């Protein structure tokens, strides 16, 4: 995936989504958070 797609992914994650993530399972939340930070790091 290229940088533009990562930026689009990050911009599509709203604060509401971030707050909703913990409402799923803890393991799912951690994997989503890890993917989010990995995407953020690669987009820089």
C-alpha positions as CSV (number, residue, x, y, z in Angstrom):
1,X,0.0,0.0,0.0
2,X,1.4,3.4,-0.9
3,X,1.7,6.5,1.2
4,X,-1.5,8.1,-0.1
5,X,-3.6,5.1,0.9
6,X,-2.1,5.2,4.4
7,X,-2.9,8.9,4.7
8,X,-6.4,8.2,3.5
9,X,-6.8,5.4,6.0
10,X,-5.6,7.6,8.9
11,X,-7.9,10.5,7.8
12,X,-10.8,8.1,7.6
13,X,-10.3,7.1,11.3
14,X,-12.4,9.6,13.3
15,X,-12.2,10.1,17.0
16,X,-15.5,8.3,17.2
17,X,-14.0,5.3,15.6
18,X,-11.1,5.3,18.1
19,X,-13.5,5.5,21.0
20,X,-15.6,2.7,19.5
21,X,-12.6,0.3,19.1
22,X,-12.2,-0.5,22.8
23,X,-15.9,-1.6,22.8
24,X,-14.9,-4.6,20.8
25,X,-12.6,-7.2,22.3
26,X,-9.4,-6.1,24.0
27,X,-7.3,-8.2,21.6
28,X,-9.0,-6.7,18.6
29,X,-8.5,-3.2,20.1
30,X,-4.7,-3.9,20.5
31,X,-4.3,-5.2,17.0
32,X,-6.3,-2.2,15.5
33,X,-4.2,0.2,17.5
34,X,-1.0,-1.5,16.4
35,X,-2.1,-1.4,12.7
36,X,-3.0,2.3,13.2
37,X,0.4,3.2,14.6
38,X,2.2,1.1,12.0
39,X,0.3,2.9,9.2
40,X,1.0,6.3,10.9
41,X,4.7,5.5,11.1
42,X,4.9,4.3,7.4
43,X,3.0,7.4,6.2
44,X,5.6,9.8,7.6
